[in-house]
Amino acid sequence: MPKMKSRRAVAKRFSETGTGKIKRTRDGKGHILTKKSRQRKRRLRSGAYVSKAYEKNVKAMM
């Protein structure tokens, strides 16, 4: 049986930490930035973790 292929889109968007959590970038920073406040754009720079509910799904796709 061949090896499972990873979903490349998922592999590019998420990364696993040493403790096993899944890191992600925040959405909403791609375009239409003029109407967003400076504070909001600054908050979007920081990353976030995938919630426990979706962690198993993302790991399976990576």
PQR file of N, CA, C, O and H, with PARSE charges and radii, in Angstrom:
ATOM      1  N   MET A   1       0.845  -1.184   0.000 -0.4000 1.5000
ATOM      2  CA  MET A   1       0.000   0.000   0.000 -0.0000 2.0000
ATOM      3  C   MET A   1       0.895   1.254   0.000  0.5500 1.7000
ATOM      4  O   MET A   1       1.842   1.340   0.782 -0.5500 1.4000
ATOM      5  N   PRO A   2       0.592   2.221  -0.877 -0.5600 1.5000
ATOM      6  CA  PRO A   2       1.444   3.413  -0.941  0.2800 2.0000
ATOM      7  C   PRO A   2       1.271   4.322   0.267  0.5500 1.7000
ATOM      8  O   PRO A   2       0.288   4.237   1.004 -0.5500 1.4000
ATOM      9  N   LYS A   3       2.254   5.192   0.445 -0.4000 1.5000
ATOM     10  CA  LYS A   3       2.191   6.154   1.550 -0.0000 2.0000
ATOM     11  C   LYS A   3       1.085   7.171   1.307  0.5500 1.7000
ATOM     12  O   LYS A   3       0.742   7.484   0.167 -0.5500 1.4000
ATOM     13  H   LYS A   3       3.052   5.261  -0.153  0.4000 1.0000
ATOM     14  N   MET A   4       0.535   7.678   2.405 -0.4000 1.5000
ATOM     15  CA  MET A   4      -0.501   8.707   2.299 -0.0000 2.0000
ATOM     16  C   MET A   4       0.146  10.020   1.887  0.5500 1.7000
ATOM     17  O   MET A   4       1.201  10.389   2.404 -0.5500 1.4000
ATOM     18  H   MET A   4       0.813   7.424   3.332  0.4000 1.0000
ATOM     19  N   LYS A   5      -0.479  10.719   0.964 -0.4000 1.5000
ATOM     20  CA  LYS A   5       0.031  12.025   0.567 -0.0000 2.0000
ATOM     21  C   LYS A   5      -0.534  13.078   1.511  0.5500 1.7000
ATOM     22  O   LYS A   5      -1.675  12.981   1.961 -0.5500 1.4000
ATOM     23  H   LYS A   5      -1.335  10.419   0.543  0.4000 1.0000
ATOM     24  N   SER A   6       0.287  14.088   1.804 -0.4000 1.5000
ATOM     25  CA  SER A   6      -0.206  15.182   2.645 -0.0000 2.0000
ATOM     26  C   SER A   6      -0.921  16.179   1.745  0.5500 1.7000
ATOM     27  O   SER A   6      -0.605  16.315   0.563 -0.5500 1.4000
ATOM     28  H   SER A   6       1.215  14.167   1.439  0.4000 1.0000
ATOM     29  N   ARG A   7      -1.893  16.875   2.331 -0.4000 1.5000
ATOM     30  CA  ARG A   7      -2.559  17.939   1.589 -0.0000 2.0000
ATOM     31  C   ARG A   7      -1.604  19.116   1.576  0.5500 1.7000
ATOM     32  O   ARG A   7      -1.341  19.704   2.625 -0.5500 1.4000
ATOM     33  H   ARG A   7      -2.150  16.765   3.291  0.4000 1.0000
ATOM     34  N   ARG A   8      -1.085  19.471   0.427 -0.4000 1.5000
ATOM     35  CA  ARG A   8      -0.056  20.491   0.333 -0.0000 2.0000
ATOM     36  C   ARG A   8      -0.564  21.850   0.809  0.5500 1.7000
ATOM     37  O   ARG A   8       0.187  22.605   1.426 -0.5500 1.4000
ATOM     38  H   ARG A   8      -1.299  18.994  -0.426  0.4000 1.0000
ATOM     39  N   ALA A   9      -1.811  22.167   0.535 -0.4000 1.5000
ATOM     40  CA  ALA A   9      -2.372  23.454   0.972 -0.0000 2.0000
ATOM     41  C   ALA A   9      -2.360  23.549   2.491  0.5500 1.7000
ATOM     42  O   ALA A   9      -2.049  24.600   3.053 -0.5500 1.4000
ATOM     43  H   ALA A   9      -2.422  21.553   0.034  0.4000 1.0000
ATOM     44  N   VAL A  10      -2.698  22.452   3.149 -0.4000 1.5000
ATOM     45  CA  VAL A  10      -2.718  22.424   4.618 -0.0000 2.0000
ATOM     46  C   VAL A  10      -1.300  22.489   5.162  0.5500 1.7000
ATOM     47  O   VAL A  10      -1.033  23.197   6.133 -0.5500 1.4000
ATOM     48  H   VAL A  10      -2.950  21.598   2.693  0.4000 1.0000
ATOM     49  N   ALA A  11      -0.393  21.754   4.537 -0.4000 1.5000
ATOM     50  CA  ALA A  11       0.999  21.722   4.995 -0.0000 2.0000
ATOM     51  C   ALA A  11       1.655  23.095   4.913  0.5500 1.7000
ATOM     52  O   ALA A  11       2.532  23.414   5.715 -0.5500 1.4000
ATOM     53  H   ALA A  11      -0.609  21.179   3.748  0.4000 1.0000
ATOM     54  N   LYS A  12       1.234  23.909   3.947 -0.4000 1.5000
ATOM     55  CA  LYS A  12       1.803  25.248   3.797 -0.0000 2.0000
ATOM     56  C   LYS A  12       1.223  26.237   4.805  0.5500 1.7000
ATOM     57  O   LYS A  12       1.898  27.191   5.191 -0.5500 1.4000
ATOM     58  H   LYS A  12       0.522  23.650   3.295  0.4000 1.0000
ATOM     59  N   ARG A  13      -0.011  26.024   5.230 -0.4000 1.5000
ATOM     60  CA  ARG A  13      -0.696  26.978   6.099 -0.0000 2.0000
ATOM     61  C   ARG A  13      -0.509  26.723   7.588  0.5500 1.7000
ATOM     62  O   ARG A  13      -0.626  27.646   8.395 -0.5500 1.4000
ATOM     63  H   ARG A  13      -0.560  25.249   4.916  0.4000 1.0000
ATOM     64  N   PHE A  14      -0.223  25.492   7.956 -0.4000 1.5000
ATOM     65  CA  PHE A  14      -0.121  25.132   9.369 -0.0000 2.0000
ATOM     66  C   PHE A  14       1.253  24.555   9.676  0.5500 1.7000
ATOM     67  O   PHE A  14       1.921  24.020   8.791 -0.5500 1.4000
ATOM     68  H   PHE A  14      -0.129  24.742   7.301  0.4000 1.0000
ATOM     69  N   SER A  15       1.670  24.664  10.928 -0.4000 1.5000
ATOM     70  CA  SER A  15       2.902  24.018  11.370 -0.0000 2.0000
ATOM     71  C   SER A  15       2.699  23.498  12.781  0.5500 1.7000
ATOM     72  O   SER A  15       1.937  24.063  13.566 -0.5500 1.4000
ATOM     73  H   SER A  15       1.127  25.099  11.647  0.4000 1.0000
ATOM     74  N   GLU A  16       3.391  22.414  13.087 -0.4000 1.5000
ATOM     75  CA  GLU A  16       3.244  21.773  14.392 -0.0000 2.0000
ATOM     76  C   GLU A  16       4.357  22.232  15.328  0.5500 1.7000
ATOM     77  O   GLU A  16       5.520  22.309  14.932 -0.5500 1.4000
ATOM     78  H   GLU A  16       4.009  21.955  12.449  0.4000 1.0000
ATOM     79  N   THR A  17       3.992  22.535  16.570 -0.4000 1.5000
ATOM     80  CA  THR A  17       4.979  22.952  17.558 -0.0000 2.0000
ATOM     81  C   THR A  17       5.599  21.719  18.197  0.5500 1.7000
ATOM     82  O   THR A  17       5.180  20.593  17.934 -0.5500 1.4000
ATOM     83  H   THR A  17       3.047  22.472  16.891  0.4000 1.0000
ATOM     84  N   GLY A  18       6.581  21.939  19.022 -0.4000 1.5000
ATOM     85  CA  GLY A  18       7.241  20.835  19.703 -0.0000 2.0000
ATOM     86  C   GLY A  18       6.329  20.093  20.659  0.5500 1.7000
ATOM     87  O   GLY A  18       6.509  18.898  20.893 -0.5500 1.4000
ATOM     88  H   GLY A  18       6.921  22.854  19.237  0.4000 1.0000
ATOM     89  N   THR A  19       5.348  20.797  21.214 -0.4000 1.5000
ATOM     90  CA  THR A  19       4.422  20.176  22.167 -0.0000 2.0000
ATOM     91  C   THR A  19       3.237  19.510  21.481  0.5500 1.7000
ATOM     92  O   THR A  19       2.401  18.896  22.144 -0.5500 1.4000
ATOM     93  H   THR A  19       5.202  21.768  21.023  0.4000 1.0000
ATOM     94  N   GLY A  20       3.158  19.627  20.148 -0.4000 1.5000
ATOM     95  CA  GLY A  20       2.091  18.960  19.411 -0.0000 2.0000
ATOM     96  C   GLY A  20       0.918  19.843  19.043  0.5500 1.7000
ATOM     97  O   GLY A  20      -0.038  19.373  18.426 -0.5500 1.4000
ATOM     98  H   GLY A  20       3.838  20.126  19.609  0.4000 1.0000
ATOM     99  N   LYS A  21       0.971  21.119  19.411 -0.4000 1.5000
ATOM    100  CA  LYS A  21      -0.102  22.036  19.024 -0.0000 2.0000
ATOM    101  C   LYS A  21       0.086  22.430  17.565  0.5500 1.7000
ATOM    102  O   LYS A  21       1.188  22.330  17.025 -0.5500 1.4000
ATOM    103  H   LYS A  21       1.748  21.501  19.913  0.4000 1.0000
ATOM    104  N   ILE A  22      -0.994  22.878  16.932 -0.4000 1.5000
ATOM    105  CA  ILE A  22      -0.934  23.295  15.538 -0.0000 2.0000
ATOM    106  C   ILE A  22      -1.019  24.816  15.477  0.5500 1.7000
ATOM    107  O   ILE A  22      -1.986  25.416  15.945 -0.5500 1.4000
ATOM    108  H   ILE A  22      -1.889  22.960  17.371  0.4000 1.0000
ATOM    109  N   LYS A  23       0.020  25.436  14.884 -0.4000 1.5000
ATOM    110  CA  LYS A  23       0.068  26.885  14.743 -0.0000 2.0000
ATOM    111  C   LYS A  23      -0.556  27.298  13.420  0.5500 1.7000
ATOM    112  O   LYS A  23      -0.447  26.577  12.428 -0.5500 1.4000
ATOM    113  H   LYS A  23       0.806  24.948  14.504  0.4000 1.0000
ATOM    114  N   ARG A  24      -1.212  28.457  13.399 -0.4000 1.5000
ATOM    115  CA  ARG A  24      -1.789  28.978  12.164 -0.0000 2.0000
ATOM    116  C   ARG A  24      -1.629  30.494  12.141  0.5500 1.7000
ATOM    117  O   ARG A  24      -1.384  31.125  13.169 -0.5500 1.4000
ATOM    118  H   ARG A  24      -1.301  29.042  14.205  0.4000 1.0000
ATOM    119  N   THR A  25      -1.772  31.066  10.944 -0.4000 1.5000
ATOM    120  CA  THR A  25      -1.777  32.521  10.831 -0.0000 2.0000
ATOM    121  C   THR A  25      -3.222  33.001  10.862  0.5500 1.7000
ATOM    122  O   THR A  25      -4.138  32.252  10.523 -0.5500 1.4000
ATOM    123  H   THR A  25      -1.971  30.554  10.108  0.4000 1.0000
ATOM    124  N   ARG A  26      -3.418  34.227  11.260 -0.4000 1.5000
ATOM    125  CA  ARG A  26      -4.774  34.777  11.329 -0.0000 2.0000
ATOM    126  C   ARG A  26      -5.219  35.215   9.935  0.5500 1.7000
ATOM    127  O   ARG A  26      -4.415  35.678   9.126 -0.5500 1.4000
ATOM    128  H   ARG A  26      -2.674  34.835  11.534  0.4000 1.0000
ATOM    129  N   ASP A  27      -6.504  35.061   9.676 -0.4000 1.5000
ATOM    130  CA  ASP A  27      -7.020  35.486   8.377 -0.0000 2.0000
ATOM    131  C   ASP A  27      -7.403  36.962   8.420  0.5500 1.7000
ATOM    132  O   ASP A  27      -7.534  37.545   9.496 -0.5500 1.4000
ATOM    133  H   ASP A  27      -7.158  34.686  10.333  0.4000 1.0000
ATOM    134  N   GLY A  28      -7.581  37.558   7.253 -0.4000 1.5000
ATOM    135  CA  GLY A  28      -8.001  38.944   7.172 -0.0000 2.0000
ATOM    136  C   GLY A  28      -6.861  39.917   6.957  0.5500 1.7000
ATOM    137  O   GLY A  28      -7.060  41.125   7.086 -0.5500 1.4000
ATOM    138  H   GLY A  28      -7.474  37.085   6.378  0.4000 1.0000
ATOM    139  N   LYS A  29      -5.673  39.432   6.632 -0.4000 1.5000
ATOM    140  CA  LYS A  29      -4.523  40.325   6.442 -0.0000 2.0000
ATOM    141  C   LYS A  29      -4.102  40.378   4.974  0.5500 1.7000
ATOM    142  O   LYS A  29      -3.084  40.990   4.649 -0.5500 1.4000
ATOM    143  H   LYS A  29      -5.511  38.451   6.527  0.4000 1.0000
ATOM    144  N   GLY A  30      -4.851  39.762   4.105 -0.4000 1.5000
ATOM    145  CA  GLY A  30      -4.454  39.661   2.702 -0.0000 2.0000
ATOM    146  C   GLY A  30      -4.677  40.909   1.883  0.5500 1.7000
ATOM    147  O   GLY A  30      -3.776  41.348   1.168 -0.5500 1.4000
ATOM    148  H   GLY A  30      -5.678  39.265   4.369  0.4000 1.0000
ATOM    149  N   HIS A  31      -5.859  41.488   1.973 -0.4000 1.5000
ATOM    150  CA  HIS A  31      -6.184  42.668   1.168 -0.0000 2.0000
ATOM    151  C   HIS A  31      -7.295  43.451   1.854  0.5500 1.7000
ATOM    152  O   HIS A  31      -7.786  43.059   2.913 -0.5500 1.4000
ATOM    153  H   HIS A  31      -6.590  41.131   2.554  0.4000 1.0000
ATOM    154  N   ILE A  32      -7.687  44.571   1.234 -0.4000 1.5000
ATOM    155  CA  ILE A  32      -8.670  45.524   1.801 -0.0000 2.0000
ATOM    156  C   ILE A  32      -8.222  45.950   3.201  0.5500 1.7000
ATOM    157  O   ILE A  32      -8.964  45.825   4.175 -0.5500 1.4000
ATOM    158  H   ILE A  32      -7.289  44.890   0.375  0.4000 1.0000
ATOM    159  N   LEU A  33      -6.999  46.451   3.273 -0.4000 1.5000
ATOM    160  CA  LEU A  33      -6.437  46.827   4.570 -0.0000 2.0000
ATOM    161  C   LEU A  33      -6.683  48.291   4.923  0.5500 1.7000
ATOM    162  O   LEU A  33      -6.453  48.696   6.063 -0.5500 1.4000
ATOM    163  H   LEU A  33      -6.396  46.553   2.481  0.4000 1.0000
ATOM    164  N   THR A  34      -7.144  49.082   3.971 -0.4000 1.5000
ATOM    165  CA  THR A  34      -7.305  50.519   4.226 -0.0000 2.0000
ATOM    166  C   THR A  34      -8.420  50.804   5.227  0.5500 1.7000
ATOM    167  O   THR A  34      -8.317  51.744   6.015 -0.5500 1.4000
ATOM    168  H   THR A  34      -7.330  48.753   3.045  0.4000 1.0000
ATOM    169  N   LYS A  35      -9.463  50.018   5.205 -0.4000 1.5000
ATOM    170  CA  LYS A  35     -10.583  50.278   6.122 -0.0000 2.0000
ATOM    171  C   LYS A  35     -10.394  49.631   7.501  0.5500 1.7000
ATOM    172  O   LYS A  35     -11.175  49.879   8.420 -0.5500 1.4000
ATOM    173  H   LYS A  35      -9.547  49.254   4.565  0.4000 1.0000
ATOM    174  N   LYS A  36      -9.361  48.808   7.637 -0.4000 1.5000
ATOM    175  CA  LYS A  36      -9.086  48.173   8.929 -0.0000 2.0000
ATOM    176  C   LYS A  36      -8.190  49.087   9.768  0.5500 1.7000
ATOM    177  O   LYS A  36      -7.284  49.740   9.251 -0.5500 1.4000
ATOM    178  H   LYS A  36      -8.727  48.606   6.890  0.4000 1.0000
ATOM    179  N   SER A  37      -8.458  49.116  11.043 -0.4000 1.5000
ATOM    180  CA  SER A  37      -7.708  50.013  11.924 -0.0000 2.0000
ATOM    181  C   SER A  37      -6.276  49.525  12.097  0.5500 1.7000
ATOM    182  O   SER A  37      -5.968  48.356  11.860 -0.5500 1.4000
ATOM    183  H   SER A  37      -9.194  48.585  11.463  0.4000 1.0000
ATOM    184  N   ARG A  38      -5.413  50.435  12.510 -0.4000 1.5000
ATOM    185  CA  ARG A  38      -4.010  50.117  12.729 -0.0000 2.0000
ATOM    186  C   ARG A  38      -3.877  49.048  13.802  0.5500 1.7000
ATOM    187  O   ARG A  38      -3.067  48.128  13.690 -0.5500 1.4000
ATOM    188  H   ARG A  38      -5.663  51.384  12.702  0.4000 1.0000
ATOM    189  N   GLN A  39      -4.687  49.188  14.841 -0.4000 1.5000
ATOM    190  CA  GLN A  39      -4.654  48.233  15.957 -0.0000 2.0000
ATOM    191  C   GLN A  39      -5.086  46.837  15.501  0.5500 1.7000
ATOM    192  O   GLN A  39      -4.493  45.832  15.893 -0.5500 1.4000
ATOM    193  H   GLN A  39      -5.345  49.935  14.933  0.4000 1.0000
ATOM    194  N   ARG A  40      -6.119  46.793  14.673 -0.4000 1.5000
ATOM    195  CA  ARG A  40      -6.619  45.509  14.173 -0.0000 2.0000
ATOM    196  C   ARG A  40      -5.573  44.802  13.304  0.5500 1.7000
ATOM    197  O   ARG A  40      -5.366  43.595  13.426 -0.5500 1.4000
ATOM    198  H   ARG A  40      -6.600  47.609  14.354  0.4000 1.0000
ATOM    199  N   LYS A  41      -4.919  45.568  12.428 -0.4000 1.5000
ATOM    200  CA  LYS A  41      -3.887  44.992  11.556 -0.0000 2.0000
ATOM    201  C   LYS A  41      -2.698  44.501  12.375  0.5500 1.7000
ATOM    202  O   LYS A  41      -2.081  43.492  12.035 -0.5500 1.4000
ATOM    203  H   LYS A  41      -5.088  46.549  12.328  0.4000 1.0000
ATOM    204  N   ARG A  42      -2.380  45.209  13.444 -0.4000 1.5000
ATOM    205  CA  ARG A  42      -1.282  44.814  14.319 -0.0000 2.0000
ATOM    206  C   ARG A  42      -1.600  43.495  15.022  0.5500 1.7000
ATOM    207  O   ARG A  42      -0.726  42.642  15.177 -0.5500 1.4000
ATOM    208  H   ARG A  42      -2.882  46.029  13.720  0.4000 1.0000
ATOM    209  N   ARG A  43      -2.848  43.335  15.442 -0.4000 1.5000
ATOM    210  CA  ARG A  43      -3.269  42.082  16.092 -0.0000 2.0000
ATOM    211  C   ARG A  43      -3.253  40.912  15.126  0.5500 1.7000
ATOM    212  O   ARG A  43      -3.000  39.776  15.528 -0.5500 1.4000
ATOM    213  H   ARG A  43      -3.557  44.028  15.316  0.4000 1.0000
ATOM    214  N   LEU A  44      -3.523  41.181  13.850 -0.4000 1.5000
ATOM    215  CA  LEU A  44      -3.542  40.120  12.846 -0.0000 2.0000
ATOM    216  C   LEU A  44      -2.146  39.561  12.555  0.5500 1.7000
ATOM    217  O   LEU A  44      -2.010  38.462  12.016 -0.5500 1.4000
ATOM    218  H   LEU A  44      -3.728  42.104  13.524  0.4000 1.0000
ATOM    219  N   ARG A  45      -1.106  40.331  12.917 -0.4000 1.5000
ATOM    220  CA  ARG A  45       0.270  39.855  12.702 -0.0000 2.0000
ATOM    221  C   ARG A  45       0.590  38.631  13.546  0.5500 1.7000
ATOM    222  O   ARG A  45       1.285  37.719  13.098 -0.5500 1.4000
ATOM    223  H   ARG A  45      -1.216  41.223  13.355  0.4000 1.0000
ATOM    224  N   SER A  46       0.079  38.620  14.768 -0.4000 1.5000
ATOM    225  CA  SER A  46       0.398  37.508  15.664 -0.0000 2.0000
ATOM    226  C   SER A  46      -0.338  36.252  15.235  0.5500 1.7000
ATOM    227  O   SER A  46      -1.462  36.319  14.738 -0.5500 1.4000
ATOM    228  H   SER A  46      -0.485  39.360  15.132  0.4000 1.0000
ATOM    229  N   GLY A  47       0.289  35.124  15.427 -0.4000 1.5000
ATOM    230  CA  GLY A  47      -0.310  33.848  15.056 -0.0000 2.0000
ATOM    231  C   GLY A  47      -1.309  33.377  16.097  0.5500 1.7000
ATOM    232  O   GLY A  47      -1.565  34.064  17.086 -0.5500 1.4000
ATOM    233  H   GLY A  47       1.202  35.069  15.831  0.4000 1.0000
ATOM    234  N   ALA A  48      -1.868  32.205  15.865 -0.4000 1.5000
ATOM    235  CA  ALA A  48      -2.819  31.616  16.795 -0.0000 2.0000
ATOM    236  C   ALA A  48      -2.699  30.103  16.705  0.5500 1.7000
ATOM    237  O   ALA A  48      -2.001  29.575  15.841 -0.5500 1.4000
ATOM    238  H   ALA A  48      -1.660  31.647  15.061  0.4000 1.0000
ATOM    239  N   TYR A  49      -3.378  29.423  17.595 -0.4000 1.5000
ATOM    240  CA  TYR A  49      -3.383  27.965  17.585 -0.0000 2.0000
ATOM    241  C   TYR A  49      -4.727  27.447  17.107  0.5500 1.7000
ATOM    242  O   TYR A  49      -5.762  28.071  17.339 -0.5500 1.4000
ATOM    243  H   TYR A  49      -3.945  29.853  18.298  0.4000 1.0000
ATOM    244  N   VAL A  50      -4.704  26.312  16.444 -0.4000 1.5000
ATOM    245  CA  VAL A  50      -5.930  25.658  15.994 -0.0000 2.0000
ATOM    246  C   VAL A  50      -6.647  25.109  17.225  0.5500 1.7000
ATOM    247  O   VAL A  50      -6.006  24.582  18.135 -0.5500 1.4000
ATOM    248  H   VAL A  50      -3.863  25.805  16.255  0.4000 1.0000
ATOM    249  N   SER A  51      -7.966  25.232  17.256 -0.4000 1.5000
ATOM    250  CA  SER A  51      -8.732  24.751  18.406 -0.0000 2.0000
ATOM    251  C   SER A  51      -8.672  23.228  18.486  0.5500 1.7000
ATOM    252  O   SER A  51      -8.394  22.547  17.498 -0.5500 1.4000
ATOM    253  H   SER A  51      -8.487  25.660  16.517  0.4000 1.0000
ATOM    254  N   LYS A  52      -8.935  22.716  19.672 -0.4000 1.5000
ATOM    255  CA  LYS A  52      -8.865  21.267  19.921 -0.0000 2.0000
ATOM    256  C   LYS A  52      -9.818  20.495  19.012  0.5500 1.7000
ATOM    257  O   LYS A  52      -9.527  19.367  18.616 -0.5500 1.4000
ATOM    258  H   LYS A  52      -9.160  23.269  20.474  0.4000 1.0000
ATOM    259  N   ALA A  53     -10.952  21.102  18.684 -0.4000 1.5000
ATOM    260  CA  ALA A  53     -11.954  20.429  17.856 -0.0000 2.0000
ATOM    261  C   ALA A  53     -11.416  20.104  16.463  0.5500 1.7000
ATOM    262  O   ALA A  53     -11.758  19.067  15.895 -0.5500 1.4000
ATOM    263  H   ALA A  53     -11.189  22.018  19.006  0.4000 1.0000
ATOM    264  N   TYR A  54     -10.575  20.983  15.909 -0.4000 1.5000
ATOM    265  CA  TYR A  54     -10.068  20.800  14.552 -0.0000 2.0000
ATOM    266  C   TYR A  54      -8.657  20.243  14.491  0.5500 1.7000
ATOM    267  O   TYR A  54      -8.165  19.920  13.410 -0.5500 1.4000
ATOM    268  H   TYR A  54     -10.297  21.826  16.370  0.4000 1.0000
ATOM    269  N   GLU A  55      -8.004  20.129  15.630 -0.4000 1.5000
ATOM    270  CA  GLU A  55      -6.609  19.704  15.658 -0.0000 2.0000
ATOM    271  C   GLU A  55      -6.407  18.330  15.005  0.5500 1.7000
ATOM    272  O   GLU A  55      -5.463  18.136  14.238 -0.5500 1.4000
ATOM    273  H   GLU A  55      -8.404  20.392  16.508  0.4000 1.0000
ATOM    274  N   LYS A  56      -7.283  17.395  15.308 -0.4000 1.5000
ATOM    275  CA  LYS A  56      -7.166  16.034  14.773 -0.0000 2.0000
ATOM    276  C   LYS A  56      -7.310  16.023  13.251  0.5500 1.7000
ATOM    277  O   LYS A  56      -6.589  15.305  12.558 -0.5500 1.4000
ATOM    278  H   LYS A  56      -8.049  17.552  15.931  0.4000 1.0000
ATOM    279  N   ASN A  57      -8.245  16.822  12.736 -0.4000 1.5000
ATOM    280  CA  ASN A  57      -8.458  16.887  11.282 -0.0000 2.0000
ATOM    281  C   ASN A  57      -7.244  17.452  10.557  0.5500 1.7000
ATOM    282  O   ASN A  57      -6.833  16.930   9.520 -0.5500 1.4000
ATOM    283  H   ASN A  57      -8.830  17.405  13.298  0.4000 1.0000
ATOM    284  N   VAL A  58      -6.680  18.507  11.101 -0.4000 1.5000
ATOM    285  CA  VAL A  58      -5.533  19.158  10.467 -0.0000 2.0000
ATOM    286  C   VAL A  58      -4.324  18.239  10.496  0.5500 1.7000
ATOM    287  O   VAL A  58      -3.589  18.154   9.512 -0.5500 1.4000
ATOM    288  H   VAL A  58      -7.014  18.931  11.943  0.4000 1.0000
ATOM    289  N   LYS A  59      -4.106  17.548  11.614 -0.4000 1.5000
ATOM    290  CA  LYS A  59      -2.968  16.627  11.714 -0.0000 2.0000
ATOM    291  C   LYS A  59      -3.079  15.495  10.708  0.5500 1.7000
ATOM    292  O   LYS A  59      -2.070  15.056  10.156 -0.5500 1.4000
ATOM    293  H   LYS A  59      -4.703  17.618  12.414  0.4000 1.0000
ATOM    294  N   ALA A  60      -4.276  15.022  10.466 -0.4000 1.5000
ATOM    295  CA  ALA A  60      -4.480  13.936   9.501 -0.0000 2.0000
ATOM    296  C   ALA A  60      -4.157  14.390   8.085  0.5500 1.7000
ATOM    297  O   ALA A  60      -3.669  13.604   7.274 -0.5500 1.4000
ATOM    298  H   ALA A  60      -5.096  15.379  10.914  0.4000 1.0000
ATOM    299  N   MET A  61      -4.428  15.662   7.787 -0.4000 1.5000
ATOM    300  CA  MET A  61      -4.182  16.183   6.446 -0.0000 2.0000
ATOM    301  C   MET A  61      -2.735  16.581   6.202  0.5500 1.7000
ATOM    302  O   MET A  61      -2.299  16.690   5.056 -0.5500 1.4000
ATOM    303  H   MET A  61      -4.825  16.301   8.446  0.4000 1.0000
ATOM    304  N   MET A  62      -1.983  16.800   7.298 -0.4000 1.5000
ATOM    305  CA  MET A  62      -0.585  17.232   7.149 -0.0000 2.0000
ATOM    306  C   MET A  62       0.329  16.078   6.781  0.5500 1.7000
ATOM    307  O   MET A  62       1.534  16.271   6.619 -0.5500 1.4000
ATOM    308  H   MET A  62      -2.338  16.711   8.229  0.4000 1.0000
TER
END
